[in-house]
Amino acid sequence: MPLTFIAMRAGQSDAYRQAIFDGLYRAMRETFSVPDDDQFMTITEHDPANFRYGATYGGIDRSSNVIFVQISAMNTRTVEQKKALYRRIVELLGEDPGIRPEDILINLVEGARENWSLGRGLAQYA
């Protein structure tokens, strides 16, 4: 059950933001075997004064359209699945809404199964 946070500069359309949600969900379904309707995502938008990034950090030329994608998930995936997820996210978000590969920064945060509660104060996966 991934929990996904996207941060970006303000000013994009609703369709643009929905395409990000759709692409991320599809990538997770295809590479992480995320079940149907397992969609827990949020986008936060920031004005330029509240959004900072390294324009050339790591030898990658980023534009002001950079997005930060942080996915919290259980520590059950292989390195190959993680690499496939990163590739697929970049492919799908490149197609729609048209984000450059250089402008997609992804961070995967993993935790143990017992660290999740889906509601009701229960540790469903423990």
DSSP file with accessible surface (Angstrom, degrees, kcal/mol):
  #  RESIDUE AA STRUCTURE BP1 BP2  ACC     N-H-->O    O-->H-N    N-H-->O    O-->H-N    TCO  KAPPA ALPHA  PHI   PSI    X-CA   Y-CA   Z-CA
    1    1 A M              0   0   28      0, 0.0    38,-0.1     0, 0.0     2,-0.1   0.000 360.0 360.0 360.0  84.0    0.0    0.0    0.0
    2    2 A P        -     0   0    3      0, 0.0     2,-0.5     0, 0.0    38,-0.4  -0.381 360.0-153.0 -66.8 147.3    2.1    2.9   -1.2
    3    3 A L  E     -A   72   0A  60     69,-2.5    69,-3.1    36,-0.1     2,-0.4  -0.996  19.8-160.3-119.5 119.3    1.5    6.4    0.1
    4    4 A T  E     -Ab  71  41A   1     36,-2.7    38,-1.9    -2,-0.5     2,-0.4  -0.898  14.3-172.2-117.8 131.7    2.6    8.9   -2.4
    5    5 A F  E     -Ab  70  42A  82     65,-3.0    65,-3.1    -2,-0.4     2,-0.5  -0.978   5.2-169.1-119.9 128.9    3.5   12.6   -2.0
    6    6 A I  E     -Ab  69  43A   2     36,-2.6    38,-2.8    -2,-0.4     2,-0.4  -0.973   0.7-169.1-119.2 129.8    4.1   14.9   -5.0
    7    7 A A  E     +Ab  68  44A  18     61,-2.5    61,-2.7    -2,-0.5     2,-0.3  -0.960  20.0 148.4-118.2 138.1    5.6   18.4   -4.6
    8    8 A M  E     -Ab  67  45A   4     36,-1.9    38,-2.0    -2,-0.4     2,-0.2  -0.967  49.2 -81.0-157.6 166.3    5.7   20.8   -7.4
    9    9 A R  E     - b   0  46A  75     57,-0.5     3,-0.4    55,-0.3    38,-0.2  -0.490  54.2-106.4 -72.8 146.2    5.5   24.5   -8.2
   10   10 A A  S    S+     0   0   58     36,-2.5    -1,-0.1     1,-0.2    34,-0.0  -0.287  87.4  68.7 -68.5 155.9    2.0   26.0   -8.4
   11   11 A G        +     0   0   74      1,-0.4    -1,-0.2    36,-0.0     2,-0.2   0.329  60.7 122.3 120.8  -5.3    0.4   26.9  -11.7
   12   12 A Q        -     0   0   61     -3,-0.4    -1,-0.4     1,-0.1    33,-0.0  -0.520  62.3-103.2 -87.5 159.8   -0.3   23.7  -13.5
   13   13 A S     >  -     0   0   64     -2,-0.2     4,-2.2     1,-0.1     5,-0.2  -0.226  25.4-110.4 -76.0 165.0   -3.8   22.7  -14.7
   14   14 A D  H  > S+     0   0  112      1,-0.2     4,-2.8     2,-0.2     5,-0.2   0.897 120.9  54.3 -59.0 -41.6   -6.1   20.1  -13.0
   15   15 A A  H  > S+     0   0   72      2,-0.2     4,-2.1     1,-0.2    -1,-0.2   0.888 106.3  51.8 -61.9 -39.7   -5.6   17.9  -16.1
   16   16 A Y  H  > S+     0   0   30      2,-0.2     4,-1.6     1,-0.2    -1,-0.2   0.943 112.3  45.3 -60.8 -48.6   -1.8   18.1  -15.6
   17   17 A R  H  X S+     0   0   44     -4,-2.2     4,-2.2     1,-0.2    -2,-0.2   0.903 112.0  51.3 -65.0 -40.8   -2.1   17.1  -11.9
   18   18 A Q  H  X S+     0   0   99     -4,-2.8     4,-2.8     1,-0.2    -1,-0.2   0.875 106.2  55.5 -65.1 -35.1   -4.5   14.3  -12.7
   19   19 A A  H  X S+     0   0    6     -4,-2.1     4,-2.6     2,-0.2    -1,-0.2   0.874 106.3  51.8 -64.5 -35.8   -2.1   12.9  -15.3
   20   20 A I  H  X S+     0   0    0     -4,-1.6     4,-2.6     2,-0.2     5,-0.3   0.957 111.1  46.8 -64.1 -49.5    0.6   12.7  -12.7
   21   21 A F  H  X S+     0   0   38     -4,-2.2     4,-2.5     1,-0.2     5,-0.2   0.943 114.7  47.3 -55.1 -49.0   -1.7   10.8  -10.4
   22   22 A D  H  X S+     0   0   95     -4,-2.8     4,-2.5     1,-0.2    -1,-0.2   0.909 113.0  47.8 -62.4 -43.5   -2.8    8.4  -13.2
   23   23 A G  H  X S+     0   0    8     -4,-2.6     4,-2.6     2,-0.2    -1,-0.2   0.914 112.9  47.7 -66.4 -41.7    0.8    7.8  -14.4
   24   24 A L  H  X S+     0   0    0     -4,-2.6     4,-2.4    -5,-0.2     5,-0.2   0.935 113.0  48.1 -65.1 -44.4    2.1    7.1  -10.9
   25   25 A Y  H  X S+     0   0   27     -4,-2.5     4,-2.5    -5,-0.3    -2,-0.2   0.936 112.7  48.6 -62.2 -44.2   -0.7    4.7  -10.1
   26   26 A R  H  X S+     0   0  113     -4,-2.5     4,-2.5    -5,-0.2     5,-0.2   0.928 110.8  50.5 -62.8 -43.4   -0.2    2.9  -13.4
   27   27 A A  H  X S+     0   0    0     -4,-2.6     4,-2.1     1,-0.2     5,-0.4   0.910 111.9  47.5 -61.5 -41.7    3.5    2.6  -12.8
   28   28 A M  H  X S+     0   0    4     -4,-2.4     4,-2.1     2,-0.2     6,-1.3   0.890 111.6  50.5 -68.9 -36.4    3.0    1.2   -9.3
   29   29 A R  H  X S+     0   0  101     -4,-2.5     4,-0.6     4,-0.2    -2,-0.2   0.918 115.4  43.2 -64.3 -42.0    0.4   -1.3  -10.6
   30   30 A E  H  < S+     0   0   91     -4,-2.5    -2,-0.2    -5,-0.2    -1,-0.2   0.822 129.7  22.3 -75.4 -33.1    2.7   -2.5  -13.4
   31   31 A T  H  < S+     0   0   22     -4,-2.1    -3,-0.2    -5,-0.2    -2,-0.2   0.716 131.0  35.1-110.2 -26.1    5.9   -2.7  -11.4
   32   32 A F  H  < S-     0   0    4     -4,-2.1    -3,-0.2    -5,-0.4    -2,-0.1   0.318  97.7-122.8-111.4   3.5    5.0   -3.0   -7.7
   33   33 A S     <  -     0   0   98     -4,-0.6    -4,-0.2    -5,-0.3    -3,-0.1   0.884  41.7-177.8  54.0  41.3    1.8   -5.1   -8.2
   34   34 A V        -     0   0    2     -6,-1.3    -1,-0.2    -9,-0.2     3,-0.1  -0.529  26.2-115.2 -69.4 132.2   -0.2   -2.5   -6.3
   35   35 A P    >   -     0   0   77      0, 0.0     3,-1.7     0, 0.0    -1,-0.1  -0.198  38.0 -76.5 -69.1 164.9   -3.9   -3.7   -6.1
   36   36 A D  T 3  S+     0   0  127      1,-0.3     3,-0.1    -7,-0.0     0, 0.0  -0.277 117.1  12.7 -57.7 137.7   -6.9   -2.2   -7.7
   37   37 A D  T 3  S+     0   0  121      1,-0.2     2,-1.7    -3,-0.1    -1,-0.3   0.548  82.9 134.2  69.3  12.0   -8.1    1.0   -5.9
   38   38 A D    <   +     0   0   16     -3,-1.7     2,-0.5   -13,-0.1    -1,-0.2  -0.589  27.7 142.5 -87.9  73.9   -4.9    1.3   -3.8
   39   39 A Q        +     0   0   84     -2,-1.7     2,-0.4    -3,-0.1   -36,-0.1  -0.904  11.7 153.1-124.0 101.9   -4.6    5.0   -4.5
   40   40 A F        +     0   0  101     -2,-0.5   -36,-2.7   -38,-0.4     2,-0.3  -0.872  27.4 138.6-129.8  92.2   -3.4    7.2   -1.7
   41   41 A M  E     -b    4   0A  37     -2,-0.4     2,-0.3   -38,-0.2   -36,-0.2  -0.975  27.9-171.9-138.8 150.8   -1.7   10.2   -3.2
   42   42 A T  E     -b    5   0A  60    -38,-1.9   -36,-2.6    -2,-0.3     2,-0.4  -0.991  10.3-151.9-142.8 148.2   -1.5   13.9   -2.6
   43   43 A I  E     -b    6   0A  30     -2,-0.3     2,-0.4   -38,-0.2   -36,-0.2  -0.982   8.5-165.9-117.7 132.0    0.0   16.8   -4.5
   44   44 A T  E     -b    7   0A  66    -38,-2.8   -36,-1.9    -2,-0.4     2,-0.4  -0.966   8.8-153.5-114.5 136.0    1.2   20.0   -2.8
   45   45 A E  E     -b    8   0A  78     -2,-0.4     2,-0.4   -38,-0.2   -36,-0.2  -0.883   9.9-165.7-111.0 143.6    1.9   23.1   -4.9
   46   46 A H  E     -b    9   0A  54    -38,-2.0   -36,-2.5    -2,-0.4     5,-0.1  -0.967  20.4-123.3-131.2 141.2    4.3   25.7   -3.9
   47   47 A D    >   -     0   0   78     -2,-0.4     3,-2.1   -38,-0.2     4,-0.1  -0.376  45.0 -97.5 -74.0 162.5    5.0   29.3   -5.0
   48   48 A P  G >  S+     0   0   80      0, 0.0     3,-1.3     0, 0.0    -1,-0.1   0.834 123.1  59.4 -54.5 -33.4    8.6   29.9   -6.2
   49   49 A A  G 3  S+     0   0   94      1,-0.3     3,-0.0     3,-0.0    -2,-0.0   0.723 110.9  42.6 -68.8 -17.6    9.6   31.4   -2.9
   50   50 A N  G <  S+     0   0  109     -3,-2.1     2,-0.4     1,-0.1    -1,-0.3   0.060 103.1  72.8-116.1  22.8    8.7   28.1   -1.1
   51   51 A F    <   +     0   0   19     -3,-1.3     2,-0.4    -5,-0.1    -1,-0.1  -0.928  55.7 171.7-142.2 111.8   10.1   25.6   -3.6
   52   52 A R        +     0   0  229     -2,-0.4     2,-0.3    -3,-0.0    -3,-0.0  -0.949   1.6 163.7-124.8 144.1   13.9   25.1   -4.0
   53   53 A Y        -     0   0   63     -2,-0.4     2,-0.9     9,-0.0     3,-0.1  -0.984  45.2-100.6-152.3 156.7   15.8   22.5   -5.9
   54   54 A G        -     0   0   40     -2,-0.3     3,-0.5     1,-0.2     8,-0.1  -0.743  30.5-157.4 -81.9 108.5   19.4   22.0   -7.2
   55   55 A A  S    S+     0   0   47     -2,-0.9     7,-3.2     1,-0.2    -1,-0.2   0.759  89.9  14.3 -62.4 -26.2   19.2   23.0  -10.8
   56   56 A T  S >  S+     0   0   91      5,-0.2     3,-1.8    -3,-0.1     4,-0.3   0.233  86.6 146.1-132.6  13.4   22.2   20.9  -11.8
   57   57 A Y  G >  S+     0   0  184     -3,-0.5     3,-1.0     1,-0.3    -3,-0.0  -0.243  75.7  12.3 -57.1 136.1   22.8   18.6   -8.8
   58   58 A G  G 3  S-     0   0   64      1,-0.2    -1,-0.3     3,-0.0     3,-0.1   0.656 130.3 -70.4  71.9  15.6   24.1   15.2   -9.8
   59   59 A G  G <  S+     0   0   73     -3,-1.8     2,-0.5     1,-0.2    -1,-0.2   0.714 102.2 128.0  75.2  20.2   24.9   16.4  -13.3
   60   60 A I    <   -     0   0   69     -3,-1.0     2,-0.9    -4,-0.3    -1,-0.2  -0.946  56.0-138.6-114.2 125.6   21.2   16.6  -14.2
   61   61 A D        -     0   0  106     -2,-0.5     2,-0.3    -5,-0.1    -5,-0.2  -0.738  27.2-170.8 -86.6 105.9   19.8   19.9  -15.7
   62   62 A R        -     0   0   35     -7,-3.2     2,-0.2    -2,-0.9    41,-0.1  -0.709   8.9-149.0 -97.5 149.9   16.5   20.5  -14.1
   63   63 A S    >   -     0   0   31     -2,-0.3     3,-1.5    37,-0.1    -1,-0.0  -0.495  39.4 -92.8-104.1 179.9   13.9   23.1  -15.1
   64   64 A S  T 3  S+     0   0   51      1,-0.3   -55,-0.3    -2,-0.2    -2,-0.0   0.584 119.8  72.3 -70.8  -5.5   11.4   25.0  -12.9
   65   65 A N  T 3   +     0   0   78    -57,-0.1    -1,-0.3     2,-0.1    38,-0.1   0.272  69.5 136.1 -90.9  11.8    8.9   22.2  -13.8
   66   66 A V    <   -     0   0    0     -3,-1.5   -57,-0.5    38,-0.1     2,-0.4  -0.240  37.9-159.5 -59.1 142.6   10.7   19.7  -11.6
   67   67 A I  E     -Ac   8 104A   1     36,-2.7    38,-2.4   -59,-0.1     2,-0.5  -0.966  10.0-142.2-123.3 148.4    8.5   17.5   -9.4
   68   68 A F  E     -Ac   7 105A  56    -61,-2.7   -61,-2.5    -2,-0.4     2,-0.5  -0.954  16.1-168.8-108.0 125.8    9.5   15.6   -6.3
   69   69 A V  E     -Ac   6 106A   1     36,-3.1    38,-3.0    -2,-0.5     2,-0.5  -0.969   4.5-177.0-117.4 117.8    7.8   12.2   -5.9
   70   70 A Q  E     -Ac   5 107A  78    -65,-3.1   -65,-3.0    -2,-0.5     2,-0.5  -0.975   4.0-169.9-117.4 124.3    8.1   10.5   -2.5
   71   71 A I  E     -Ac   4 108A   0     36,-2.7    38,-3.2    -2,-0.5     2,-0.5  -0.961   7.7-159.9-117.0 120.1    6.6    7.0   -2.2
   72   72 A S  E     +Ac   3 109A  27    -69,-3.1   -69,-2.5    -2,-0.5     2,-0.3  -0.876  30.5 152.6 -95.3 128.1    6.3    5.3    1.2
   73   73 A A  E     - c   0 110A   1     36,-2.6    38,-1.8    -2,-0.5     2,-0.1  -0.942  47.9 -82.2-149.1 167.2    6.0    1.6    0.8
   74   74 A M  E     - c   0 111A   7     -2,-0.3     2,-2.0    36,-0.2     3,-0.5  -0.435  44.9-112.6 -71.9 151.1    6.6   -1.7    2.5
   75   75 A N  S    S+     0   0   92     36,-2.1    -1,-0.1     1,-0.2    38,-0.1  -0.336  87.1 105.9 -84.9  60.9   10.1   -3.1    2.3
   76   76 A T        +     0   0   73     -2,-2.0     2,-0.3     2,-0.1    -1,-0.2   0.382  51.5  96.1-118.8   1.3    9.1   -6.0    0.2
   77   77 A R        -     0   0   35     -3,-0.5     2,-0.1     1,-0.1   -45,-0.1  -0.691  67.4-123.4-101.0 151.4   10.3   -5.1   -3.3
   78   78 A T     >  -     0   0   78     -2,-0.3     4,-2.1     1,-0.1     5,-0.2  -0.354  29.0-108.0 -81.0 166.1   13.5   -6.1   -5.0
   79   79 A V  H  > S+     0   0   90      1,-0.2     4,-2.6     2,-0.2     5,-0.2   0.898 121.8  54.9 -59.9 -39.2   16.1   -3.7   -6.4
   80   80 A E  H  > S+     0   0  114      1,-0.2     4,-2.4     2,-0.2    -1,-0.2   0.893 106.2  50.4 -64.4 -38.9   15.0   -4.7   -9.9
   81   81 A Q  H  > S+     0   0   59      2,-0.2     4,-2.3     1,-0.2    -1,-0.2   0.902 110.6  50.3 -64.6 -39.0   11.4   -3.8   -9.1
   82   82 A K  H  X S+     0   0   39     -4,-2.1     4,-2.5     2,-0.2    -2,-0.2   0.936 110.9  48.1 -65.2 -44.8   12.5   -0.4   -7.8
   83   83 A K  H  X S+     0   0   98     -4,-2.6     4,-2.4     1,-0.2    -1,-0.2   0.907 111.5  50.8 -61.6 -40.8   14.5    0.3  -10.9
   84   84 A A  H  X S+     0   0   26     -4,-2.4     4,-2.6    -5,-0.2    -1,-0.2   0.895 108.8  52.3 -63.8 -39.8   11.5   -0.8  -13.1
   85   85 A L  H  X S+     0   0    0     -4,-2.3     4,-2.6     2,-0.2     5,-0.2   0.948 109.6  48.0 -60.8 -48.4    9.3    1.6  -11.1
   86   86 A Y  H  X S+     0   0   81     -4,-2.5     4,-2.0     1,-0.2    -2,-0.2   0.929 114.1  46.9 -59.9 -45.9   11.6    4.6  -11.6
   87   87 A R  H  X S+     0   0  135     -4,-2.4     4,-2.4     1,-0.2    -1,-0.2   0.921 113.2  48.3 -61.2 -45.1   11.9    3.9  -15.3
   88   88 A R  H  X S+     0   0   42     -4,-2.6     4,-2.9     2,-0.2     5,-0.3   0.888 108.6  53.4 -68.7 -37.6    8.1    3.4  -15.8
   89   89 A I  H  X S+     0   0    0     -4,-2.6     4,-2.8    -5,-0.2     5,-0.3   0.949 111.2  46.6 -58.4 -48.7    7.3    6.6  -13.9
   90   90 A V  H  X S+     0   0   38     -4,-2.0     4,-1.5    -5,-0.2    -2,-0.2   0.914 113.6  48.9 -63.0 -41.5    9.6    8.6  -16.1
   91   91 A E  H  X S+     0   0   94     -4,-2.4     4,-1.8     2,-0.2    -2,-0.2   0.956 115.6  42.2 -60.8 -51.2    8.1    7.0  -19.2
   92   92 A L  H  X S+     0   0    8     -4,-2.9     4,-2.4     1,-0.2     6,-0.2   0.902 115.5  47.3 -68.8 -41.5    4.5    7.5  -18.3
   93   93 A L  H  <>S+     0   0    0     -4,-2.8     6,-2.7    -5,-0.3     5,-1.5   0.774 109.3  56.7 -73.0 -21.6    4.9   11.1  -17.0
   94   94 A G  H  <5S+     0   0   32     -4,-1.5    -1,-0.2    -5,-0.3    -2,-0.2   0.883 110.2  44.5 -70.1 -38.4    6.9   11.9  -20.1
   95   95 A E  H  <5S+     0   0  133     -4,-1.8    -2,-0.2     1,-0.3    -1,-0.2   0.915 120.1  40.2 -69.4 -46.3    4.0   10.8  -22.2
   96   96 A D  T  <5S+     0   0  102     -4,-2.4    -1,-0.3     1,-0.2   -73,-0.1  -0.885 130.6   6.3-155.2 112.4    1.3   12.5  -20.2
   97   97 A P  T   5S-     0   0   28      0, 0.0    -1,-0.2     0, 0.0    -3,-0.1  -0.924 102.0-116.5 -99.5  13.9    1.5   15.3  -18.9
   98   98 A G      < +     0   0   49     -5,-1.5     2,-0.4    -6,-0.2    -4,-0.3   0.823  46.7 168.9  95.6  35.6    4.8   15.7  -20.8
   99   99 A I        -     0   0    6     -6,-2.7    -1,-0.2    -9,-0.1    -3,-0.1  -0.653  37.3-116.6 -84.2 133.6    7.3   16.0  -17.9
  100  100 A R    >   -     0   0   96     -2,-0.4     3,-1.9     1,-0.1   -37,-0.1  -0.385  19.7-122.8 -64.0 143.2   11.0   15.9  -18.9
  101  101 A P  G >  S+     0   0   75      0, 0.0     3,-1.3     0, 0.0    -1,-0.1   0.857 113.1  58.9 -55.6 -34.0   12.9   12.9  -17.4
  102  102 A E  G 3  S+     0   0   81      1,-0.3   -36,-0.1   -41,-0.1    -2,-0.1   0.674  99.9  58.6 -69.3 -16.3   15.4   15.3  -15.9
  103  103 A D  G <  S+     0   0    2     -3,-1.9   -36,-2.7   -41,-0.1     2,-0.6   0.195  85.5  88.3-100.9  15.4   12.5   17.0  -14.0
  104  104 A I  E <   -c   67   0A  18     -3,-1.3     2,-0.5   -38,-0.2   -36,-0.2  -0.918  51.8-177.8-119.7 107.0   11.3   13.9  -12.1
  105  105 A L  E     -c   68   0A  72    -38,-2.4   -36,-3.1    -2,-0.6     2,-0.4  -0.910  10.0-167.0-103.3 124.7   13.0   13.3   -8.8
  106  106 A I  E     -c   69   0A  36     -2,-0.5     2,-0.4   -38,-0.2   -36,-0.2  -0.947  10.8-176.0-119.3 135.0   11.9   10.1   -7.0
  107  107 A N  E     -c   70   0A  68    -38,-3.0   -36,-2.7    -2,-0.4     2,-0.5  -0.994   9.6-158.6-129.7 123.2   12.5    9.0   -3.4
  108  108 A L  E     -c   71   0A  26     -2,-0.4     2,-0.5   -38,-0.2   -36,-0.2  -0.903   5.5-167.5-103.3 123.6   11.3    5.7   -2.1
  109  109 A V  E     -c   72   0A  59    -38,-3.2   -36,-2.6    -2,-0.5     2,-0.3  -0.958  11.0-162.0-111.9 121.1   10.9    5.4    1.7
  110  110 A E  E     +c   73   0A  76     -2,-0.5     2,-0.3   -38,-0.2   -36,-0.2  -0.809  12.7 171.7-109.3 147.7   10.5    1.8    2.9
  111  111 A G  E     -c   74   0A  19    -38,-1.8   -36,-2.1    -2,-0.3   -35,-0.1  -0.936  37.4 -85.2-144.1 167.4    9.2    0.5    6.2
  112  112 A A    >   -     0   0   23     -2,-0.3     3,-2.0   -38,-0.2    14,-0.1  -0.333  41.1-111.5 -72.6 156.0    8.2   -2.7    7.8
  113  113 A R  G >  S+     0   0  110      1,-0.3     3,-1.3     2,-0.2    12,-0.4   0.843 115.1  61.1 -57.2 -35.8    4.7   -4.2    7.4
  114  114 A E  G 3  S+     0   0  115      1,-0.3    -1,-0.3    11,-0.2    12,-0.1   0.595  88.1  74.7 -73.1  -5.4    3.8   -3.5   11.0
  115  115 A N  G <  S+     0   0  116     -3,-2.0     2,-0.4    10,-0.1    -1,-0.3   0.342  83.7  85.2 -86.7   8.4    4.3    0.2   10.5
  116  116 A W    <   +     0   0   31     -3,-1.3     9,-0.6    -4,-0.1     2,-0.4  -0.923  48.0 179.9-117.2 135.6    1.1    0.6    8.6
  117  117 A S        -     0   0   64     -2,-0.4     6,-0.2     6,-0.2     3,-0.1  -0.991  10.2-166.8-128.2 122.6   -2.5    1.1    9.8
  118  118 A L        -     0   0   79     -2,-0.4     2,-0.2     4,-0.4     5,-0.1   0.478  65.1 -62.5 -85.8  -2.8   -5.1    1.3    7.1
  119  119 A G  B >  S+D  122   0B  31      3,-0.5     3,-1.7     0, 0.0    -1,-0.3  -0.755 108.8  68.2 140.6 169.4   -7.7    2.6    9.5
  120  120 A R  T 3  S-     0   0  232      1,-0.3     3,-0.1    -2,-0.2    -2,-0.0   0.640 113.5 -80.5  64.4  11.8   -9.6    1.7   12.7
  121  121 A G  T 3  S+     0   0   73      1,-0.2     2,-0.3    -4,-0.0    -1,-0.3   0.716  95.3 134.5  70.1  20.6   -6.3    1.8   14.7
  122  122 A L  B <   -D  119   0B  92     -3,-1.7     2,-1.1     1,-0.0    -3,-0.5  -0.756  60.3-136.6-104.7 149.2   -5.4   -1.7   13.5
  123  123 A A    >   -     0   0   51     -2,-0.3     3,-1.5    -6,-0.2    -6,-0.2  -0.728  29.3-180.0 -97.6  81.0   -2.1   -3.0   12.1
  124  124 A Q  T 3  S+     0   0   75     -2,-1.1    -1,-0.2     1,-0.3    -7,-0.1   0.752  76.2  42.4 -58.8 -30.2   -3.6   -4.9    9.3
  125  125 A Y  T 3         0   0   71     -9,-0.6    -1,-0.3   -12,-0.4   -11,-0.2   0.467 360.0 360.0 -98.0  -3.2   -0.3   -6.2    7.9
  126  126 A A    <         0   0   90     -3,-1.5    -3,-0.0   -10,-0.2   -14,-0.0  -0.444 360.0 360.0 -76.7 360.0    1.4   -7.1   11.2
